[in-house]
Amino acid sequence: MNSSPLQNAAHSVHMPTSVAFIGDYLPRQCGIATFTSDLYKSFTGFYPDSSAMVVSVNDVPEGYDYPEEVRYEFYQHDLNSYKKAAEFLNSMNTEVVCLQHEYGIYGGTAGNYILTLLRNLTMPVVTTFHTVLRNPDQDQLMVLKTIADLSARVIVMTEKGRQFLKDIYEVPEDKIDVIAHGIPDMPFVDPHFHKDRFGIEGKQVLLTFGLLSPNKGIENVIKALPRIVERFPDTVYIVLGATHPNLVRDQGEVYRESLKKLAEDCGVKNNVRFFNQFVELDNLIEFLGATDIYITPYLNPAQITSGTLSYAFGCGKAVVSTPYWHAEELLADGRGVLVPFNDSEAVADAIINLMSDESLRHGMRKKAYMLGRSMIWERVMERYVQTFVEARQQPIALPGSPLAMLNGNGNGTYKLPPIRLDHIYRLSDSTGIIQHARYHLPHYEEGYCTDDNARALILAVMVEEAGLGDRKLAQLADNYAAFLNYAYIQGRGQFRNFMSYDRRWLEDIGSDDSTGRALWALGTCVGRTADKNLVTWAMPMLHQALPSLIDLPSPRAWAFGILGACEYLKRFGNDRLVKTILQQLVDKMLIRYNDSTSKEWPWFEGYLTYDNAKLSHALICAGETLQDANVMALGVKSLTWLIGLQMTGSSASSTGYFQPIGSNGFYVKGAERAYFDQQPLEAQGSVSACLAAYRVTHDAIWLKRATKIFKWFTGHNDLGLSVFDPNTGGCRDGLHVDRVNQNQGAESTLAYLLALTELHLTQKQISDTEKANTALTLLV
């Protein structure tokens, strides 16, 4: 990380743009399909540059001719396809899954196949429950409760839905968001404006729309029409919508024909118009625009959400409805008229009253339209996006994770994994090491940097010292050194940092940190390598560049330089120039500490940002090199505070784990600390500092802390997920609030390998001291 300490301290919360919407999808004729389509289009309108996609569930094996946003589909009765869909989403590095749940669209008992998909996901899930039953059977209860358990957040569209989730399904209230059904943003228009489109100028228009099925109660409106037409002969009742596909599949158009026969028998055949079509949004808006009164005469009170009601209400229509749950809530306080179930006379009375009283009707329309402004998709999507953000801030518990299974007793041992260099080889070429990766592949577009080549050179020297290197690594060490050699700016004592893949420098001078890290690498070459050629190259460059640190303002640059000087002085302890500059840098660090420290905040700055442990580490090493017990003690004291701040549980706890300061906001004194995104750099720096503290104090607690912090890489962390990838030998680029960043760049991989190599070296030194012949282990 090369930014200044506070440059990123005010990070905004990351808004997820890689969202996958799971549910039915158009052209499948289904209300959920329309909703999922509207939701996706609203989100991509909100985020035009998003990488959102749709994963659609099919009710027929052959699927549908989907639009391009449907990236994956699965058949509802094929259990294995649910697992494959989860694998696809995980591989796509999806940030949030937005699931639409309705009984009947997923396979298995009460739709329990969807649980297989959810249990295999590695990102947070936000579930919208379109149906919440008041009297579920045992299977329905279990499925919905389990979906809620596996979801980071759940959404319902009504307050009654929230109440049911709390009281019946025992979903925690703070996990539930109430977000209204989205509607198109229609102007408040005079219905006469659209009537000529359908040849109904001068008519009083009643409308019911949606997929046609017997539970809609349309018979009761047709039975009410004779009285209505007697009073208002120009009344037209439009029944808009295709017959439900399942009904057509089983019975054909028997139900529609029965309604036509009923209208004929009631003498209102010419007053009822059937539009047998699945309505697209533009066409629907015209139908709604021409409507005077909208009717939902449903027969069942147990309907928690009605999309058709939401559309009509929010567009400013006067509504007559039976009192199913959604209608009761939405039409309260004079925003509509409720009539009893199965009561055609009450339907007739309500419609005649509204047609007779224009002031009443238009006042009702205005109330509906004003409340409907909060239901337009733009407002609804703002709420959804906020829910997505909150979902990512609530880590999901993954069953079987290493963290969940951790139960050490504090007296065990930990066998270090071997050092694997295959990903370092993958990232390196004749120029140096590529700084970034996309997944495990080198990302050539972003080229190289001095920071990472300095780290890579340090690693190569330390692996050689541990006796674990090979000829290929030795060659690469020369390439890393050559990169630093080319980065050095003669006469300035500083280094360039960023280079493009075609070997063009992208700046005239690099960051203060890159100069500090380059000096750290030079000192390590002098102090540790057996390669005399490398020593001869590094010494004069260190002599020329080290004095430049005195005038730089960055404490981290000073710390890196101090570490380099201490490494150098391991070999040439009587070099007065290096020793003098080391003392000057230490003095600057002490001044910063004294200016900033307090009893509650014993630190060098009023904030904690990145590479924090390097500040303490530098003083520990400097105190050891200069034989200054006070400086050494201050380094240990500040490190004790820092590590205590970043470990869960008590200092004596065997189940605590490392929880570094997050880079998504850092930690400013007196403000709220950031817990994510956690960086491998922090774990490596903390391991290294703890090993230095162990070396100077001989207190085994520091060895235990170093080992425990290292285990952050392998899954002992907030998510219980391994940051190290055993398949590639690389280290992933950090721990987000809900997942691991799948990219495996140089900084992260070098951090893992540097921490591991230092532990191996410490283990070797312990073994040499104790002359042990048993298997090498470290205390945990």
N, C-alpha and C positions, 0 to 999 in steps of 0.2 A: 504494500500500500504506500502510495507516494504523495498523498495529499497532506496539507498542513493539519495539525491536530484538530482544529475546530472547523475545518472546511466542510466536513460532513456531519457536524454535530446536530444539525437541525434537519435531518433527513425527513421528508414527508413519508407517511405510511405508504407502503407499496400497494398500489391498486392492481389486483390481478387482472391480466388481460388474456391469459391462456386459460379460458374457461370452456369446459365441455358440458353441453346440455343434453341430458338423457331423457327420452320419452318418446311418445308417438310423434310423427312429423308429417306435414303435408307432402305429397298429395293424399295421404291416408285420410279418409273422411271421419274425423273424430274431434271432439271438442278439445281434448288434450293436445292433439296434433296442431290445432290452430293456436292454442296457447303457447306451446313450445316454439312454434314458428314466430309468433309475435315477440316472445321473450328474446329469442336469438337476434331477431332483426333490431329490436330496441337496444340490445346490448352493443351490437356492432355499430349502431348509429351513435351510441354514447362513446364508444371507442372505435373509431374508423380503422385504426391501425392494429386492432387486436388480432390475436391468432385463435379466436373462438371457433368452435366447431360443434357439430351435432352428432350424437350417437343415437340411432333410432332403433326402436323395438318394433318388429314386424309381427302381424297376426296371420300372415300367410307366408309359406316357405319361400316363395319367389320374390318377396319384397315388393318395392315400389320404384317408380322412376323418380328418384329423389333429386333435388337440386344439389349443387356442388358443395354446399356447407355440410351436408351429411357425409362425414368422413368414414363412418363405420356403422354397420347394422347387424343386428342379431335377431334370431327367431325366438319368439316368446316361449316356445315349448322345448327348446334345445338347451338343457342345463349347461352343457360344456361351452356353449357359445357365450354365456355370461362370464365365464372365467376368461375366455379369450378377449372379450371386450375390456375387462379390467386390465389384462396384460397390455392391450393396445394403449389404453389411456396412460398407464404407468410409463410405457416406453416413449410416449409423446411429451413427457415432462409437463403434464397438465397441472395447473396450480390449484384449481377448484373444479369440482364436479357439481353441477346443478341438476338434481334429479326431480322429475315430475312423478309423483306417486298417485296412482288410482287403482283401486281393486279391479281386476279383470284384464289389465294390459300386460301383466307379467305372468309367467307360467308357474306351475306348482300350486300346492295347497295355499289358498289365500294370497297367491302371488309371491310365495316365499323364495322362488328362484332368484329374485333380485338381491337377496341377502348374500348369495354367492359372489355376485359382482362387487357388492359393497365391501365385503370382508377381504377382498383381494386388492383393494385400492390402497395407494400410498399417499394420497392427497386428501384434504378435507372435503366433506360432502355437505352441501346445502340442499335439503329436501323440502319441496313444496307439497303439502298434503292437500289434494283436491277433494278428498272425501274423508271425513272423520266421523265414524259411526258412534251413535250414543249407546247402542246395544250390540257390540261386536260379539261374534262367537269366539271360542278360545283361540282358534287359528288366526283369525283376523286381529285379535288383540295382540297375540304374540308377534306377528309379523310387523305391525305398526310400531310396537314398542321397541323391537330390535332395530328397525330402520332408524328410529329416533336415537337409539343408543349409538349407532354407527355414524350418525350425522353430527357434524360440528355445530350446525344451526338448523332449525326447522322453521318453515313458514306456513302460516295459514292465512286465509283471506278475510276472516271475520273474528270478532271477539268471542263468539260462541265456540268457534273452532279452538281458540286458545284455551277456553274454559274446559272443553272436553279433553284436550291433551293433558292438561294439568290434573283434572279430577279422575278421569277414567284410565288414562294411559300412563300416568305418573311421570310425565315429561317435566323436567325442571323449568320453572317459569322463565328463568333468565336465559334459557336456550331458545325460547320461542319468539319469533317476530311476526307481527300482524301486518301484512302488506296487501292492499286491496288488489283485486283483479284489474289488470291493466285494460285501458280502453283507448281507442283512437282519439285524437284531438280534433273534434268537430266544432265548427262554429254554431252559435245559437241562432238557428234559422227559422223562418216561417215555413211550416210544412208545405204550403202551397207552391213554394219555389221548386220543389222536386216532383210534384204530382203529374205534370205533363209527360215526364219520362215514362210513366206507366199507363198513360191514357186515363187517368182518374182525376182530371181537373174538376174542382168543385165538389169532390166527395169527402166524406168523413172517413178517415182511414184508421182501421184497427190492424195491429200487426202482432203475430207470434212467429218467432223464427228459431231455428235450431234443427238438429236431426230429428226426424219424425219417428215417434214411437208411442205406444199406448199410454205410457205413464205421464204424458204431457197434459192430459185433461182437455184436449182441444174440443172434444165432444161437448163439453159444458158451455163453451163459447158459442158453438154452432146452435145449441139449444136455446141460448139466450138471444140469438139474433132476431127471431120473429118480433119480440117486443121492441127491440132496439130499432129495427127497420120500420116498424109501425110508426114510431115517433120521428125517426130520422131516415127517410127512405133512401137517401143518397149514401148510406153507410156501405163501406166495402171492408171485408175482413180478409187480410192477406195471410195465408199460411205459407211461410217461406222456409224451405229446407228440403234436402234429400231425405228419403227414408233411411233410417239407420242401417248401415251395411249388414250387420248381423241379422236384422229383421228381414231384409231383402233376401239374404242367403237362405233363411229358414222358411219364409212364407211368401216371398215375392212382394207385390204391392197390394196385398189383401187389405191391410190396414188403411192405406190411403184411399182405396176404392170405397171402403166402408164409410169413411168420412164424407166422401162425395155423395154417397147414397143418403147419408143422414141429412146433409144440406138440402138435397132434393126433397126428401120427405118432409122437412120443416118449411119448405116453401121459400128458401133463401138461396137456392142454387146460384142465382145471378149475383148474389151479394158476397159470395165466397170465391176467392181466387187462390188456386194452389200453384206455387212455383216449385217444381220438383228439381231443385238444383242445390249443389253445395256452393255456398256463396263466398266469393272472394271479398276482401275487405272493401275495395273501391265500390263494388256493387252493393255491398251491405250498407255502406254509408248513404247511398242514394235511397235505398228502401227506408232506412231509419229517418232520413231527412223528410220523406213524404208522409211519415206517420204522425197521427194526432194522438192516439192512445196506444200504448204497448201493453200486451196482456201476457202474463205467465200463469196459466191456470193449472199448475202442477198438482198431482194427486197425493204426493207423499211429503210429509213435513220434514223428513230426514234428508234434506239437501243443504249441505253446509255452504256450497258455492254454486252460483249460476253465472256463467260467463255471458249468456244472452241478456240476463237482467242487468248486469253491470254495464254492458254496451248501451242498452236502451236508456237506462237511468242516467249514466254519465253524459250522454249526448243531449240530455234535456228533454226527455219525453215524459208525459204524464203516464203513470204506470198503475195498472190494476193487477193485483196478484193474489193468489192464495198464500196463506201465512207459513210457507216453509221457512226454515231457519234463516237463510240469507235474506229473504224478502222482509221478514220481520225486522231484522236489524237495519237494513238499508232504507226501508220505506217508513221508518218511525218518524214521529214529529211532523206529520203532514207532508212528507216528501213523496207520498204515494197512497194508494187505497188498498186495504187488505179485505178480502172476502173469504167466507168459509170454504173449506174443501168441498168439491162435488156439489156445488150449489149454483145452478145456472140462473136462478132468479136473482140471487145476490149479485152475480156478474152483470146481469141486465140492469139492475138498479144502479150500480156503481158507474157503469158506462153512460147511462142516460143522464145521471146527475152531472158528470163531468162535461158531457156534450152540451148540457143546458146552461152551465155556469162557466162562461169563458174566463172570467176573472179567477175563479178557483183553479181552472185547468192551467192557465198560464202562470199563476203564482206557484203551483206545484212544480211546473216545468223549471221555473227559475231556481227554486230551492235545490232541485236535483242537479241542475247544471252547475251551480256554484260549488256544491260538494264534489261533483264530478271532476272539477279542475285538479283535485288532489289524486285522481285516479288515472289521469292520462299517462301513457307509457313513459314519457320523459320523467315524470315525478316518481312513478313506480320503479323505474330502473335505478334512479338515485338510491332508493331504499335497498334494492337488491344488491347494488355494488357495495353499499355499506355493510350489508350482511356478509358478502363475500370477504370483505376485509376482516370483519370480526371472526369469521370462520378460520381464516389463516392465523389469527392471533390466539386460537385455542387449539393447541396441539392435540392430535388424535392419538389415542392409546392403541398401539398395535399389539395384538395378542402374540405372545411368544417372543417378544423383543428381548434383546440381551439385558436391557435395564430392568424389565419386569422379572427376569430370572436371577438377577444379581442378589446373592444372599451371603456374601463372604462374612467371615467372623473376625477379620482383622488379624488373624494369625496364620493365614495361608501363604502360599507362594504364587508367583506369577512368572511363567516362562515367556520370555520375549519372543516375538515372531522373528523370522529371518529377515535380513535386509534384501529387498528385491529392487533391482535397478531397471527393470524392463521398460517402465513408463518414462524414466529419465532418458533412456536410449531412444525411445519413440519421439520424445519432444526435441531432441538435440540433433544438430547437423554441423556442418563444417564451419558455420558462422558462430554458433553458440546455442543457447536453449531458447526455444519459442516460448513466449511468456504466457499465452492463453491456449485453451483447448475448447473445442465443442464436443461435449461428452469426453471420450478418451482420445480424440483425434486432434493433432496440432492445428491451431487456427492461424494459418499463415498470414491472413490479412492483417493481423495485429502485431506481427513482427516480434522484435526482441526488446529486452531492456537490461540495463546495467544491474538493477536491483537483483533480478533473478540469476544473471550470470555470476554475480558475486556470491549469491547463496549456493549456486551449483558448484563453484570452485571450492567453497568451504566444505561442502559435502564430500567432494571428491578427495580432498586432503584428509578429512576425518575417516572416511571409509578405508583409505590406504592405511591410516594409523591403526585402525582396528584389524588390519590384516585381511580385509574382505573385498579388496579391490581386484581389478583385472586389467589387462592391457587396453581394452576398449575404454574403460573409465579413465585410465591415464592419458589416452589420446584426447578424450573429451576435456579433461582438465586443462590441457594445453589450449584447446579451442576457447574455453571460458576465459582463460588468462589472456589470450590474444584479443578477445572482445574487450576486456577491461583496458588492455593496452591501447586499443584503438579509441576507446571512449575517453581516455585521459586527455585533458586540454592543457597542453604545455604552457607554462607561464601563468596559469590561473590556479593550479593546484586543485582543480575540480574535474568532474566527469560529466559527459553527456549521459542521457538515460535512454531515451526511446529511439529505436531504429526500425525502419520499415523492413519488410521481408526482402525488398530489393536493395538493402544495405545503404539506405539514405538516412542520415540523422534527421530527426524530426524536430530538433530544438538546438539552440546554440549552447545552452548549458542546462544540465539536469537539476533535479531537486537536491536540496541539502541532504536528504536521506540517502539518495543514491551515492553521493560522495562518501557519506559515512559508511555505508555498506561496502563500498569498494575498498575502503581503508581497512575495514574489518577483515575482508578476504585477503588483502595483502599481508596483514599481520599474521593471519592464520597460516598462510604459505610459509612465512619466515619461521614461525614458531613450531610448526608441526610436521612439515613435509621432510622426507628424506631425499627429495629430488633437489640436488644442489643448483641445477639450472633454474628451477622455479624460485628458489631462494634468491639467487643472484639477480633475477629479473625483478622480484617484488621489492627488494630493499630500497633501491634508489627512488622508485616511484612513491613508496610510503614516505621516505624522507622529504620528498618534494611536496607531497599533498597534505601530509598531516597538519602542518601549521595553518592551512586554510580553515580548519575547523574552528579555530579560536574566534574567527570573525563571523561565523555562521550563527543564526539565532535559534536553531532547532535543538532542543535537549536530546531528541532521539539521534540526531546526527552526532552529537557529542558522545552519546552512549555507545553507538556503533564504533566510533573512533577510539574510545577508551578500551573497548573489547579488543580491537585490533592492536592497539599499543600493548596491552597486557599479553596478548599472544606473542607478539614480537619480542617482548622482554623476557619471555621464557627461554629464548635462545641467546639473546644479547642483553642481559640484564644491566650492563654497565653503560649502555648507550645513553649519554646524558641528554642529548637533544630529545629523544623520544620520551625519556623519563620526565623532562621538564614540561613538555607539552601535555603529557598525561596528567601531571599535577595541576596544570592550568585548567584543563578540562574538568577535572574533579572539583576544583574550586568553583567553577561556573555552575556545576551541578548542585553544589552545596548552597550556593547563594539562591538558586531557584527553589531549593527545598525550604530554606529558612524563610523565604518570602511568602511561601504558599501554605506551609504546614499549619495544622491546628490539632488539638487533641482528638477531635473526631475525624480529621482528614489529614493523616500524616503522609503527605504526598508532595510531589515536585510541581504540580500544576493544579489548578482549580477544576480539572476535568480528567477523565480517563477516556482515552480514545483507542489507538491501535498500538501494538507492540509495547504494551504498558510495562510488562515485566523486565524489558531490556534496561529500563532506568535503574531499577534495583540491582539487576544483574551486573551492570557496569560498576556500581559502587562496591559490590561484594568483591569482584575481581580486582578492582583498583586498590581496595584496602589490603587484599592479599598481596598484590604485587609491590605496593609501596610500604608494606608492613605497618599500616595505619589501622589500628584496632577500632578507632572511632568511626572511620569511614566504613569499614567492614560491618560494624554493628548497625550503622544507619541503613546500609543496604539490606541487611537481614530484617531489621525492624520494618522498613517500608514494604518489603516483600511479604512479611507475615500478615500485614494488614491487607495487602492486595489479594493474596491467595485466600485469606479468610473470607473476603468479600465475594469471591467467585467459586466457593465450594458450598454445596448444599449439605444440610445436616451439620452436626457439631464437629469440632476438630477430632473428636475421638470416634466419630461414627465410621463404621465399616461399609455402610451402604451409600454414603454421600458420593457425589460426582462433581466434576468440573462444569462450571456454568459461566463461561467468559462474558465480559462486557460485549454487548451486541454492537455491530457497526451501523445498525439502522437507528442512529440517534446518539450512540455512545452514552456517556454518563457525566453530566455537568453537576458539580457540587450544589446540593440543595434542590436539584430537579429529580425527575424520575429516571432511573437507569433504563437503558435498552437491554433486553435479554436476547434479541435476535437482530440481525443475522450474525451467528457465531462463526468466527473465522479460524481455520487451522493455524494461522500465524500466532494467535494468542495461546493456543495450547503448546506449540513448540517453544515460544519464548518463556512460558511459565515452567515447562519441564526443564529447560536449560538453566533458568535462574534457580530453581529448587536444587538441581544437582550441584550448582556452584555453592549454594548455602550448605548442602551436605558436606561438600569438600572442605569448607573452612570451619564448620562447627562439629563435624563428625556425629551429628545428631541424626539418628535413623528416621526421625519423623519426616525429614526433608526427602529422604529416599522414598518413603511411602507416598508422600504427596506427589513427587515426580511421577511415580508409577501410576498412581490413580489418575493424574491429569492426562498421562499418555493414553490411558484407556478410553478417554473421550473419543479418540480416533476410531476405536473399534466397537462403539455402541454404548458405552456407559455415559450417556448424555441425556439431555431433556427428552429426546424423541426415542431413545433406545435403538437408534439406527447407526450402522457403521458408516463412518465418513470415508474410511479407507476401502478401496475396491479390490478385493482379493483376486478378481478375474483379470484385472489389467495391471495391478501393482501401483496404480495411481491413487491419489487422494482427491476426493471431491471438494468443490470450492466453498463449502460452508454449510451451516445448518440453519435453514429457515425456520420460521415458527411452525411449519406444518410438514416439512419435507427436507430432503438433502438436495442441495444444488448438484445436478448431475455432471456438470463440467469438471474436468480434472486438469487444471492449469498448473504451471510450473511452481508458482508460489506455494500452493496447497500441497503438492506432492513433495516439494523440497522441505516444507515444514514437517510433514510426517516423517520423512527419512532422516532429517537432521535430529529430530527428537529421538527416534529409534536408535540412530547411530550413537548418539551421546549416551543413551542408556546402555548400549552394548559396551561402549568404552568404559563406563563406570563399573559395569559388571566385571569386565576384564581386570580392572584395577583392584576391585575387591578380591577377585579370585587370586590375583598375583600376590596381594598382601597376605591373604589367609592361606595361600598355597593349597587351595581346595582342589580336590580331585573329583568331586561329585558334580552332578548336573548343575549348570549355572542358573540360579534363580534370583529374583529380587523380592524383597519383602513387600507385601501389600497390606 
